[in-house]
Amino acid sequence: MQFIETRGNDGKKPSTITFSEAILNPSASFGGLYVPESIPELNETFLASHLASHYKVLALDFLQKFGIDIETKVLNKALDRYDDFDDPSNPVPLSKIEEECFVAELYHGPTRAFKDMALQPFGYILSKLAQQRGEQYLIMAATSGDTGPATLETFKNQDGVKVACLYPEGGTSDVQRLQMVTEDANNLKVIGVKGNFDDTQNTLKDLLASEDFKAQLAQRDIKLSAANSVNFGRIIFQIIYHIHAYLELLRKDEIRMGEKIYLVVPSGNFGNALGAYYAKKAGLPIEKILISSNVNNILTDWIKTGTYDLTTRELIQTQSPAMDILKSSNIERIMFDKFGAARTKELMESLATTGKSQLTDIELASLQEDFDASFADDDTCASVIGEYAQKGYIMDPHTATCMGAYATLRAKPLKTVVYSTAEWTKFSPAVAAALGKKIEDDIEALKWVSKEANLVVPSMIESLFDKPIKHTVVVEKESIQTQMLDFL
């Protein structure tokens, strides 16, 4: 499998590259992204062959169908990271909460968020490639709350890599922040940024494309990569759990082979939704992908109207901080797949220079063949959390945004999978408030919700509050490069 560029080739980079090159060097021509030339087919024969498969067996077969240039023994070792999840045989359990609604719980890994599903195996693969090549890499990550902890967890104490993780000061939950600033491995650097997630992500993209920064790294014999979903190494693992969810519905006799389903995906940077899109394109029987957002609902506008307009918006901090994003990187890969490189370059350059872009009516109709969208504010999410708590199911604020999409966007009475991207423990004050108790302190909120709902707080969350703070740096975004170079 070869990878190509979303904005076309500049004549300086190779016109196609391998998977390993795409994950080691994720910055493509003209500031674009890498995408696979094609997607392997997921037909009924493939699905039927995995009805009794362990998650790791399904994942290995899918990765090998992709034809990626990673040795089988390395892939197996990478997938062994799922052995540290709550249930190694089923790292993504499916819970039924309505007659036609099922929650795929993506948060049963070491940092209690869906980013573990991709970053645990991806981190092993990237580190192994660096070691095999005898190279040293700086891995950059910008986080709105979940990517950072998962990146630090997968790369800590790994040979061949150092990690610089950027998070917006005040823009994550307390638990998310503690998961980062208490990490004590010598190859990790956590940097708070005075700004929002878009500021951190823009800086990351600028540094990935900066020849000056790369030259300064080269003087230290260090190469540059990224752990955000700009890196396709993240996306490939995010396709697999959509296949798994369909198989789970088959195993539970909730659907018949070939029967279509809806997917509801809470979306910020659109990587999870992109994985669903690629699964649909490959042939997984998906009727439509329903996107849910919080009040930073720029994706709702884009999918409903074709307009992506940053000029009239300011980022709003919400109780679902992983979705507090206005510049969603992975819509670029959707546009490339539907409209081609030249049009993608035109749209992305318009967004960069004018702060807005506009799809044509034909382009919008094409987008709406696969997607619909809605959003929910914090009050609505609190009501949803409270409603389902009374039914015996506790969800986090991101998952709560999905229930409006489930209720209003389905044109057909088909079974639906909602993706739960984080455990309630990462947002316990918001969950406690939704259950009727206003508690500002995370520890007290965790204890109260745990007792009220008869839930266990995982040890990796409970222990955070006793760990010493190791990373205290908070800087303006202009100082990020200096901080990284000092770290190196």
PLY file of the C-alpha trace (Angstrom):
ply
format ascii 1.0
element vertex 488
property float x
property float y
property float z
element edge 487
property int vertex1
property int vertex2
end_header
0.00 0.00 0.00
1.33 3.40 -1.01
0.30 6.76 0.46
-0.38 9.98 -1.45
-0.89 13.63 -0.53
-4.15 15.49 0.03
-3.01 18.74 -1.61
-0.98 17.25 -4.45
2.77 16.95 -4.80
5.21 19.88 -4.73
7.95 18.19 -6.75
10.24 18.11 -3.72
8.70 15.16 -1.87
8.19 11.69 -3.42
4.83 11.33 -5.18
4.06 8.18 -3.14
5.50 6.82 0.09
5.10 3.72 2.27
3.08 3.49 5.47
6.21 3.55 7.63
7.42 6.74 5.91
3.99 8.33 6.30
3.94 7.77 10.07
7.56 8.77 10.60
7.24 11.92 8.45
3.54 12.90 8.44
3.88 16.39 6.88
2.97 16.27 3.18
3.40 18.79 0.36
1.84 22.25 0.74
1.03 21.50 4.39
-1.26 18.62 3.46
-1.74 15.14 4.90
-1.03 11.60 3.75
-3.82 9.22 2.77
-3.80 5.65 1.42
-4.15 5.19 -2.34
-7.02 2.80 -1.69
-8.96 1.13 1.13
-9.19 -2.68 1.40
-12.62 -4.22 0.88
-14.67 -5.27 3.91
-17.11 -7.69 2.32
-19.41 -10.21 4.00
-16.81 -12.96 3.58
-14.32 -10.92 5.62
-16.91 -10.14 8.29
-18.13 -13.73 8.52
-14.55 -14.96 8.95
-14.21 -12.84 12.11
-17.48 -13.58 13.88
-15.57 -15.65 16.45
-12.32 -13.69 16.32
-10.43 -12.10 19.20
-10.07 -8.32 18.67
-6.34 -8.71 18.00
-6.98 -11.33 15.29
-9.44 -9.00 13.54
-6.99 -6.11 13.82
-4.04 -8.07 12.44
-6.04 -9.34 9.46
-7.28 -5.83 8.66
-3.80 -4.31 8.92
-2.40 -7.01 6.64
-5.21 -6.44 4.12
-3.96 -2.84 4.03
-0.57 -4.14 2.88
1.41 -1.92 5.24
5.18 -2.40 5.36
5.40 -3.45 9.00
6.60 -6.93 9.96
3.97 -9.30 11.36
5.96 -9.83 14.56
6.02 -6.06 15.14
2.27 -5.80 14.49
1.60 -8.64 16.92
3.71 -6.98 19.62
1.91 -3.69 18.99
-1.50 -5.34 19.28
-0.39 -7.03 22.50
-0.80 -3.58 24.06
-4.51 -4.39 24.19
-3.67 -7.05 26.79
-3.45 -4.22 29.33
-7.07 -3.15 28.74
-9.84 -4.11 31.17
-10.84 -7.11 29.04
-8.06 -8.09 26.61
-10.40 -10.33 24.59
-12.88 -7.50 24.10
-11.26 -4.07 24.61
-14.38 -2.30 23.25
-17.47 -3.69 25.01
-20.88 -2.82 23.58
-23.62 -1.82 26.05
-27.31 -1.70 25.12
-28.99 1.45 26.50
-32.09 1.61 24.25
-33.88 -0.93 22.08
-32.02 0.36 19.03
-29.06 2.12 20.67
-25.75 0.58 21.74
-22.75 2.31 23.27
-19.30 1.22 22.10
-17.11 1.96 25.12
-13.73 3.00 23.74
-12.25 4.00 27.10
-11.16 0.77 28.76
-7.42 1.37 28.26
-4.73 2.81 30.53
-5.73 6.48 30.23
-9.51 5.86 30.15
-10.13 7.48 26.77
-10.56 6.33 23.19
-7.14 7.59 22.12
-5.62 4.49 23.76
-7.24 2.33 21.07
-4.96 3.86 18.44
-2.02 5.25 20.38
-1.14 2.12 22.33
-0.27 0.03 19.22
0.81 3.04 17.15
3.32 4.12 19.80
4.96 0.71 19.80
5.22 0.64 16.00
6.72 4.12 15.71
9.23 3.47 18.49
10.22 0.15 16.91
10.76 1.78 13.51
13.02 4.41 15.09
15.02 1.70 16.86
15.34 -0.43 13.72
16.66 2.56 11.79
18.97 3.66 14.57
17.29 7.08 14.54
16.11 9.47 17.22
12.69 11.14 16.91
10.93 14.03 18.56
7.24 13.14 18.70
5.01 16.19 19.06
1.46 16.03 20.34
-1.13 18.77 20.77
-4.05 17.81 22.98
-7.52 19.00 23.87
-7.45 16.52 26.73
-7.18 12.88 25.66
-4.42 12.66 23.03
-1.82 13.99 25.47
-2.20 11.41 28.25
-2.47 8.56 25.74
0.63 9.73 23.84
2.71 10.09 26.99
1.57 6.70 28.24
2.46 4.83 25.05
5.88 6.46 24.50
7.18 6.75 28.06
10.60 5.11 28.51
10.65 3.98 24.86
14.04 4.01 23.14
14.47 6.18 20.06
11.81 8.75 20.91
11.28 11.84 22.98
7.84 13.41 23.33
6.83 17.05 23.65
3.16 17.36 24.56
1.28 20.67 24.31
-1.96 21.32 26.19
-4.05 24.52 26.53
-3.83 25.90 30.05
-7.26 25.64 31.63
-8.62 23.85 28.57
-8.66 20.28 29.93
-10.30 18.60 32.88
-8.28 18.36 36.10
-7.84 14.62 35.66
-6.63 15.04 32.08
-4.10 17.66 33.21
-2.88 15.50 36.09
-2.45 12.54 33.74
0.07 14.67 31.84
1.88 16.79 34.41
2.57 13.87 36.78
4.35 11.76 34.12
7.96 11.27 35.27
9.75 9.47 32.41
12.91 11.26 31.25
11.91 11.18 27.57
8.73 13.21 28.13
8.13 16.98 28.19
4.73 18.51 28.92
4.17 22.18 28.05
1.15 24.21 29.05
0.21 26.86 26.49
-1.56 30.15 27.13
-4.28 29.74 24.55
-6.72 27.14 23.29
-6.37 23.82 21.48
-6.38 25.43 18.05
-3.34 27.48 19.13
-1.46 24.34 20.15
-2.46 22.40 17.03
-1.56 25.29 14.70
1.86 25.51 16.33
2.35 21.77 15.93
1.48 21.92 12.22
3.72 24.96 11.70
6.66 23.21 13.35
6.07 20.02 11.33
6.35 22.10 8.16
9.18 24.39 9.39
12.48 23.79 7.60
14.27 25.95 10.18
12.98 23.83 13.08
13.87 20.62 11.26
17.37 22.01 10.59
17.83 22.75 14.27
16.71 19.22 15.09
19.07 17.82 12.44
21.98 19.53 14.22
21.04 17.36 17.20
20.63 14.29 14.93
16.90 14.19 15.66
13.99 13.72 13.24
10.44 14.98 13.66
7.06 13.24 13.80
3.65 13.70 15.41
1.15 11.70 17.43
-1.96 13.70 16.53
-4.43 12.35 14.01
-2.62 14.29 11.29
-0.58 11.06 11.43
-2.29 8.23 9.54
-0.74 5.77 11.99
-3.48 6.93 14.35
-6.29 6.68 11.81
-5.64 3.13 10.65
-6.30 1.78 14.16
-9.45 3.92 14.42
-11.05 2.07 11.50
-10.87 -1.29 13.27
-13.18 -0.65 16.19
-16.01 0.34 13.82
-15.71 -3.11 12.23
-15.65 -4.65 15.70
-18.84 -2.82 16.70
-20.67 -4.27 13.68
-19.43 -7.75 14.52
-20.58 -7.32 18.11
-24.11 -6.53 16.93
-24.01 -9.68 14.80
-22.77 -11.76 17.73
-25.56 -10.46 19.94
-28.15 -11.33 17.23
-29.20 -7.69 17.08
-28.72 -7.49 13.29
-28.39 -9.82 10.32
-25.32 -9.91 8.07
-25.52 -7.05 5.59
-28.08 -5.07 7.61
-27.16 -1.40 7.76
-26.60 0.53 10.98
-26.09 4.13 12.02
-22.96 5.34 13.79
-23.03 8.37 16.11
-19.60 9.89 16.62
-18.76 12.79 18.99
-16.30 14.84 16.99
-13.60 17.42 17.52
-10.66 16.80 15.21
-12.73 14.33 13.12
-10.30 11.40 13.34
-12.86 9.04 14.89
-15.40 10.04 12.25
-12.82 9.61 9.51
-12.19 6.06 10.67
-15.95 5.44 10.38
-15.97 6.97 6.89
-13.16 4.71 5.70
-14.98 1.68 7.16
-18.13 2.70 5.25
-16.16 3.27 2.06
-14.57 -0.17 2.46
-18.01 -1.76 2.51
-19.07 -1.97 6.16
-22.89 -1.71 6.07
-23.30 1.82 7.47
-26.39 3.83 6.57
-24.92 7.15 7.66
-22.42 8.62 10.12
-24.09 11.07 12.51
-21.71 13.69 13.92
-22.36 15.23 17.33
-20.66 18.39 18.59
-20.85 20.69 21.58
-21.53 24.43 21.17
-18.28 24.72 19.21
-20.45 23.33 16.43
-18.51 24.38 13.36
-18.72 20.80 12.05
-22.53 20.95 12.25
-22.50 24.09 10.10
-20.11 22.51 7.61
-22.12 19.31 7.19
-25.50 21.10 7.15
-24.56 24.08 4.92
-21.13 23.47 3.38
-19.77 26.60 5.09
-16.66 26.41 7.25
-16.32 29.87 8.76
-13.83 30.72 11.50
-14.26 34.49 11.17
-17.44 34.69 13.23
-16.40 32.31 15.99
-14.40 32.22 19.17
-13.62 28.94 20.89
-15.91 28.32 23.87
-14.77 26.21 26.81
-17.33 23.54 27.68
-17.84 20.49 29.89
-16.75 18.36 26.90
-13.25 19.84 26.38
-11.95 17.22 23.94
-14.40 18.73 21.44
-13.46 22.35 22.09
-11.93 22.63 18.64
-12.67 24.88 15.67
-10.05 23.67 13.18
-10.76 19.99 12.55
-7.74 18.52 10.80
-9.30 15.41 9.33
-12.01 17.06 7.26
-9.13 17.55 4.82
-8.93 13.82 4.21
-12.69 13.67 3.61
-12.47 16.52 1.10
-9.57 14.86 -0.71
-11.46 11.59 -1.00
-14.55 13.32 -2.37
-13.21 16.29 -4.32
-9.57 15.51 -5.19
-6.23 17.17 -4.41
-6.60 20.41 -6.39
-9.96 21.31 -4.85
-8.78 20.28 -1.37
-5.75 22.55 -1.69
-8.01 25.40 -2.81
-10.43 24.93 0.09
-7.70 24.57 2.72
-5.79 27.59 1.44
-9.00 29.63 1.50
-9.53 28.61 5.11
-5.95 29.59 5.97
-6.00 32.96 4.22
-9.59 34.16 4.65
-10.75 32.08 7.62
-13.55 30.48 5.64
-14.33 28.06 2.83
-17.51 27.11 1.00
-18.52 23.88 -0.69
-20.58 23.95 -3.87
-24.10 22.52 -3.82
-22.85 19.37 -5.57
-19.99 18.98 -3.06
-22.34 19.47 -0.12
-24.72 16.83 -1.48
-21.77 14.43 -1.74
-20.77 15.15 1.87
-24.34 14.62 3.07
-24.49 11.19 1.42
-22.31 9.97 4.29
-22.80 12.47 7.12
-25.42 14.35 9.09
-24.78 16.42 12.22
-26.22 18.04 15.34
-24.91 19.56 18.56
-25.78 19.88 22.25
-24.97 22.50 24.88
-23.78 21.73 28.42
-27.25 21.97 29.95
-28.64 19.48 27.46
-25.75 17.11 28.13
-26.33 17.36 31.89
-29.99 16.42 31.36
-28.97 13.45 29.22
-26.44 12.23 31.80
-29.06 12.51 34.53
-31.70 10.72 32.45
-29.50 7.73 31.69
-28.12 7.60 35.23
-31.69 6.95 36.38
-31.73 4.02 33.92
-28.49 2.69 35.42
-25.97 3.89 32.82
-23.37 6.58 33.51
-21.87 8.43 30.55
-19.44 11.32 30.20
-20.35 14.73 28.65
-18.88 13.86 25.23
-21.03 10.75 24.94
-24.04 12.77 26.08
-23.80 15.01 23.02
-24.56 11.94 20.90
-28.03 11.25 22.23
-29.65 14.19 20.47
-28.23 12.99 17.17
-29.56 9.51 17.91
-33.02 10.89 18.69
-33.38 13.35 15.80
-31.16 12.45 12.84
-32.05 8.83 12.08
-34.27 8.70 8.99
-34.75 4.93 9.39
-35.35 2.72 12.47
-31.96 1.02 12.24
-29.75 -0.21 15.06
-27.31 2.50 16.10
-23.85 2.50 17.67
-22.93 5.52 19.78
-19.21 5.93 20.49
-18.28 6.73 24.07
-14.87 8.32 23.92
-14.04 8.81 27.61
-14.85 7.35 30.99
-16.93 9.44 33.40
-13.98 9.55 35.84
-12.22 12.14 33.69
-15.11 14.58 34.10
-16.51 13.74 37.52
-17.56 17.30 38.57
-19.70 17.59 35.42
-21.18 14.14 36.00
-21.84 14.88 39.68
-23.61 18.12 38.75
-25.74 16.23 36.23
-26.69 13.82 39.02
-27.75 16.71 41.26
-24.64 17.46 43.35
-22.44 20.47 42.63
-18.87 19.57 43.59
-15.89 21.55 42.30
-13.15 19.29 43.66
-12.36 16.32 41.41
-11.48 13.94 44.24
-14.70 14.64 46.11
-16.72 14.39 42.88
-15.13 11.05 42.05
-15.95 9.70 45.50
-19.51 10.99 45.44
-20.37 9.67 41.95
-18.67 6.37 42.72
-20.82 5.91 45.84
-24.01 7.32 44.33
-23.85 5.17 41.19
-22.09 2.18 42.76
-19.12 2.47 40.39
-15.44 1.67 40.94
-12.85 4.38 40.26
-9.95 2.72 38.39
-6.64 2.76 40.24
-4.87 4.70 37.48
-7.30 7.59 38.07
-7.45 7.38 41.86
-3.66 7.37 42.23
-3.22 10.59 40.21
-4.02 12.82 43.14
-1.12 11.49 45.21
1.53 11.84 42.49
3.97 14.77 42.50
3.70 17.36 39.72
6.70 16.98 37.39
5.86 19.47 34.62
5.09 23.06 35.59
6.00 25.03 32.44
3.27 27.25 30.96
4.29 29.55 28.10
3.00 31.75 25.32
2.70 29.88 22.02
5.63 31.84 20.58
7.92 30.18 23.16
7.00 26.58 22.36
9.84 25.97 19.92
12.41 27.25 22.43
10.97 25.02 25.14
11.25 21.98 22.88
14.82 22.71 21.89
15.80 23.28 25.52
14.24 19.92 26.38
16.30 18.21 23.68
0 1
1 2
2 3
3 4
4 5
5 6
6 7
7 8
8 9
9 10
10 11
11 12
12 13
13 14
14 15
15 16
16 17
17 18
18 19
19 20
20 21
21 22
22 23
23 24
24 25
25 26
26 27
27 28
28 29
29 30
30 31
31 32
32 33
33 34
34 35
35 36
36 37
37 38
38 39
39 40
40 41
41 42
42 43
43 44
44 45
45 46
46 47
47 48
48 49
49 50
50 51
51 52
52 53
53 54
54 55
55 56
56 57
57 58
58 59
59 60
60 61
61 62
62 63
63 64
64 65
65 66
66 67
67 68
68 69
69 70
70 71
71 72
72 73
73 74
74 75
75 76
76 77
77 78
78 79
79 80
80 81
81 82
82 83
83 84
84 85
85 86
86 87
87 88
88 89
89 90
90 91
91 92
92 93
93 94
94 95
95 96
96 97
97 98
98 99
99 100
100 101
101 102
102 103
103 104
104 105
105 106
106 107
107 108
108 109
109 110
110 111
111 112
112 113
113 114
114 115
115 116
116 117
117 118
118 119
119 120
120 121
121 122
122 123
123 124
124 125
125 126
126 127
127 128
128 129
129 130
130 131
131 132
132 133
133 134
134 135
135 136
136 137
137 138
138 139
139 140
140 141
141 142
142 143
143 144
144 145
145 146
146 147
147 148
148 149
149 150
150 151
151 152
152 153
153 154
154 155
155 156
156 157
157 158
158 159
159 160
160 161
161 162
162 163
163 164
164 165
165 166
166 167
167 168
168 169
169 170
170 171
171 172
172 173
173 174
174 175
175 176
176 177
177 178
178 179
179 180
180 181
181 182
182 183
183 184
184 185
185 186
186 187
187 188
188 189
189 190
190 191
191 192
192 193
193 194
194 195
195 196
196 197
197 198
198 199
199 200
200 201
201 202
202 203
203 204
204 205
205 206
206 207
207 208
208 209
209 210
210 211
211 212
212 213
213 214
214 215
215 216
216 217
217 218
218 219
219 220
220 221
221 222
222 223
223 224
224 225
225 226
226 227
227 228
228 229
229 230
230 231
231 232
232 233
233 234
234 235
235 236
236 237
237 238
238 239
239 240
240 241
241 242
242 243
243 244
244 245
245 246
246 247
247 248
248 249
249 250
250 251
251 252
252 253
253 254
254 255
255 256
256 257
257 258
258 259
259 260
260 261
261 262
262 263
263 264
264 265
265 266
266 267
267 268
268 269
269 270
270 271
271 272
272 273
273 274
274 275
275 276
276 277
277 278
278 279
279 280
280 281
281 282
282 283
283 284
284 285
285 286
286 287
287 288
288 289
289 290
290 291
291 292
292 293
293 294
294 295
295 296
296 297
297 298
298 299
299 300
300 301
301 302
302 303
303 304
304 305
305 306
306 307
307 308
308 309
309 310
310 311
311 312
312 313
313 314
314 315
315 316
316 317
317 318
318 319
319 320
320 321
321 322
322 323
323 324
324 325
325 326
326 327
327 328
328 329
329 330
330 331
331 332
332 333
333 334
334 335
335 336
336 337
337 338
338 339
339 340
340 341
341 342
342 343
343 344
344 345
345 346
346 347
347 348
348 349
349 350
350 351
351 352
352 353
353 354
354 355
355 356
356 357
357 358
358 359
359 360
360 361
361 362
362 363
363 364
364 365
365 366
366 367
367 368
368 369
369 370
370 371
371 372
372 373
373 374
374 375
375 376
376 377
377 378
378 379
379 380
380 381
381 382
382 383
383 384
384 385
385 386
386 387
387 388
388 389
389 390
390 391
391 392
392 393
393 394
394 395
395 396
396 397
397 398
398 399
399 400
400 401
401 402
402 403
403 404
404 405
405 406
406 407
407 408
408 409
409 410
410 411
411 412
412 413
413 414
414 415
415 416
416 417
417 418
418 419
419 420
420 421
421 422
422 423
423 424
424 425
425 426
426 427
427 428
428 429
429 430
430 431
431 432
432 433
433 434
434 435
435 436
436 437
437 438
438 439
439 440
440 441
441 442
442 443
443 444
444 445
445 446
446 447
447 448
448 449
449 450
450 451
451 452
452 453
453 454
454 455
455 456
456 457
457 458
458 459
459 460
460 461
461 462
462 463
463 464
464 465
465 466
466 467
467 468
468 469
469 470
470 471
471 472
472 473
473 474
474 475
475 476
476 477
477 478
478 479
479 480
480 481
481 482
482 483
483 484
484 485
485 486
486 487
